[in-house]
Amino acid sequence: MTSTETNLQEFTISRTFDAPRELVWKCLIEPEHLQQWLSPAGFSNRSLRLELRPGGTYHYFMSSPDGKEMWGKMIYREITAPERLVYVQSFSDASGGNTRHPMSATWPLEMLSTLTLAEKDGKTTLTIHWTPENATPEEKETFANAHAGMTQGWTGSLDNLTAYLTKIQ
């Protein structure tokens, strides 16, 4: 796994999986797969709604080991199977409205997420680019100072995905 910062306004992380691109793609777009891996280590995830189309929404619910509840949503912008997925991600409430990060009042309300998948010799590299969307200067600064935490959170989710892919192949 590698993590690089091209500038303070972009966070990039990638992971190569011993799995074909089509399977990794399904894990990114199908609710029965997403809820198995898309959460930090130790959290559980439940898919509430998924409309896979530009302008469609994925609304989900996460629960921490100590019982804290968080909702999130993605609004899809671009879907190019099986190689590219672009969406705006945000924290939300139970009904799908945007909310602030439960632990950071200055975290950006929206994050532009661009995921690309490249396959070589039966292995797939998933690269995630994350940038604040429509953010204030204070939100951009919070984001720029949080790269270590983002690396930790995404590493946990990608570890979950690695384990899940191993289980379903």
C-alpha positions as CSV (number, residue, x, y, z in Angstrom):
1,M,0.0,0.0,0.0
2,T,1.2,3.5,-0.7
3,S,-0.1,6.9,0.4
4,T,1.0,10.1,-1.3
5,E,0.0,13.7,-1.0
6,T,0.3,15.6,-4.3
7,N,-0.6,18.8,-2.4
8,L,-2.4,19.7,0.8
9,Q,-5.8,19.7,-0.9
10,E,-5.6,16.1,-2.2
11,F,-5.3,12.8,-0.4
12,T,-4.4,9.7,-2.4
13,I,-4.2,6.1,-1.2
14,S,-3.9,2.9,-3.2
15,R,-4.0,-0.8,-2.6
16,T,-3.4,-3.8,-4.9
17,F,-5.7,-6.7,-4.4
18,D,-5.1,-10.3,-5.5
19,A,-8.5,-10.2,-7.3
20,P,-9.9,-9.5,-10.8
21,R,-11.0,-6.0,-11.5
22,E,-14.6,-7.0,-12.1
23,L,-14.9,-8.5,-8.6
24,V,-13.3,-5.4,-7.0
25,W,-15.7,-3.2,-9.0
26,K,-18.7,-5.2,-7.7
27,C,-17.4,-4.6,-4.1
28,L,-17.5,-0.9,-4.8
29,I,-21.0,-0.7,-6.3
30,E,-23.2,-3.4,-4.8
31,P,-24.8,-2.9,-1.4
32,E,-24.4,-6.5,-0.2
33,H,-20.6,-6.1,-0.8
34,L,-20.2,-2.5,0.4
35,Q,-21.7,-3.2,3.8
36,Q,-19.1,-5.9,4.3
37,W,-16.1,-3.7,4.1
38,L,-16.8,0.0,3.8
39,S,-16.1,1.1,7.4
40,P,-13.2,1.7,9.6
41,A,-11.8,-1.3,11.4
42,G,-14.1,-2.6,14.1
43,F,-17.2,-0.7,12.8
44,S,-20.2,-2.3,11.2
45,N,-22.0,-1.0,8.1
46,R,-25.5,-1.3,6.8
47,S,-26.6,-0.2,3.4
48,L,-29.9,1.8,3.4
49,R,-30.3,2.8,-0.2
50,L,-28.3,2.6,-3.4
51,E,-29.2,4.2,-6.7
52,L,-26.2,3.5,-9.0
53,R,-26.6,6.2,-11.6
54,P,-25.2,9.7,-12.1
55,G,-27.1,11.8,-9.6
56,G,-28.1,8.7,-7.6
57,T,-27.4,8.2,-3.9
58,Y,-25.9,5.6,-1.7
59,H,-27.0,6.1,1.9
60,Y,-25.5,4.0,4.6
61,F,-25.2,3.6,8.4
62,M,-22.2,2.8,10.5
63,S,-21.9,1.8,14.1
64,S,-18.8,2.0,16.2
65,P,-17.7,-0.8,18.6
66,D,-18.9,1.4,21.5
67,G,-22.3,2.0,19.9
68,K,-21.9,5.4,18.3
69,E,-24.0,5.8,15.2
70,M,-23.0,7.6,12.0
71,W,-24.7,8.0,8.6
72,G,-23.0,8.8,5.4
73,K,-24.0,9.2,1.8
74,M,-22.5,9.3,-1.7
75,I,-24.0,11.2,-4.6
76,Y,-22.6,9.6,-7.8
77,R,-21.2,11.8,-10.6
78,E,-19.5,9.4,-12.9
79,I,-19.8,5.6,-13.3
80,T,-17.5,4.0,-15.9
81,A,-17.5,0.3,-15.3
82,P,-15.2,-1.3,-14.3
83,E,-12.6,1.4,-14.1
84,R,-13.7,4.7,-12.6
85,L,-16.2,5.8,-10.0
86,V,-16.6,9.5,-9.0
87,Y,-18.9,10.6,-6.2
88,V,-19.4,13.3,-3.6
89,Q,-19.2,11.8,-0.1
90,S,-20.6,13.4,3.1
91,F,-21.7,12.6,6.6
92,S,-25.5,12.6,6.8
93,D,-28.4,12.1,9.1
94,A,-30.8,9.2,9.1
95,S,-32.9,10.7,6.4
96,G,-30.0,11.5,4.1
97,G,-29.5,15.2,4.7
98,N,-25.9,16.5,4.9
99,T,-24.4,16.9,8.4
100,R,-21.1,17.8,9.9
101,H,-18.5,15.2,10.9
102,P,-19.5,13.9,14.3
103,M,-16.0,14.6,15.7
104,S,-14.9,17.6,13.7
105,A,-17.0,20.8,13.3
106,T,-14.6,22.1,10.6
107,W,-14.3,18.9,8.5
108,P,-15.5,19.7,4.9
109,L,-19.2,19.0,4.4
110,E,-18.4,17.4,1.0
111,M,-15.5,15.3,-0.2
112,L,-15.0,14.6,-3.9
113,S,-14.0,11.0,-4.2
114,T,-12.4,9.6,-7.4
115,L,-11.8,5.8,-7.5
116,T,-9.9,4.1,-10.3
117,L,-9.2,0.4,-10.9
118,A,-6.4,-0.9,-13.0
119,E,-5.9,-4.6,-13.6
120,K,-2.6,-6.3,-14.3
121,D,-1.9,-10.1,-14.3
122,G,-5.1,-10.8,-12.4
123,K,-4.5,-8.3,-9.7
124,T,-6.3,-5.0,-9.3
125,T,-5.0,-1.7,-8.0
126,L,-7.6,0.6,-6.5
127,T,-6.6,4.2,-6.2
128,I,-8.6,6.7,-4.2
129,H,-8.3,10.4,-4.6
130,W,-10.0,12.5,-2.0
131,T,-10.4,16.3,-2.1
132,P,-12.6,18.8,-0.2
133,E,-15.5,20.0,-2.4
134,N,-17.0,23.5,-2.0
135,A,-14.9,23.9,1.2
136,T,-14.1,27.0,3.2
137,P,-10.5,27.9,3.9
138,E,-10.9,26.6,7.4
139,E,-12.3,23.3,6.2
140,K,-9.4,23.0,3.7
141,E,-6.9,23.5,6.5
142,T,-8.6,20.8,8.6
143,F,-8.5,18.4,5.7
144,A,-4.8,19.2,5.0
145,N,-3.9,18.5,8.6
146,A,-5.8,15.2,8.8
147,H,-3.9,13.1,6.2
148,A,-2.5,10.8,8.9
149,G,-6.0,10.1,10.2
150,M,-7.3,9.6,6.7
151,T,-4.5,7.1,6.0
152,Q,-5.5,5.2,9.2
153,G,-9.2,5.2,8.4
154,W,-8.8,4.2,4.7
155,T,-6.2,1.6,5.7
156,G,-8.7,-0.1,8.0
157,S,-11.4,-0.1,5.3
158,L,-9.0,-1.4,2.6
159,D,-7.8,-4.1,5.1
160,N,-11.5,-5.0,5.4
161,L,-11.8,-5.2,1.6
162,T,-8.7,-7.4,1.4
163,A,-10.1,-9.8,3.9
164,Y,-13.6,-9.8,2.3
165,L,-12.2,-10.4,-1.2
166,T,-10.2,-13.4,0.1
167,K,-13.4,-14.8,1.7
168,I,-15.6,-14.5,-1.5
169,Q,-13.1,-15.7,-4.1
